[in-house]
Amino acid sequence: MEEVVQAAWARARSQGQGLTFMMKENQVHADLNRWDRETLKQPVQIIKRLNRELETLRRGPMTDESIAA
């Protein structure tokens, strides 16, 4: 996560000297939000989806295809 903050701060700084602290902070905030969605929440959503699919397979008929899945 530290790398995300450093990269966002550097990107905001490279956009010009006129940027205020608040504008730089907004860039860091946006990047951290994206990191949170992609790194923390996405795997949880994938696991939930796979658990639903597994439950559907368990409740359905036992075919070669469902067993393989």
Buried (B, 14 or more C-beta within 10 A) or exposed (E): EEEBBEBBBEEBEEEEEEBEEEEBEBBBEEBBEEBEEEEEEEEEEEEEEEEEEEEEBEEEEEEEEEEEE
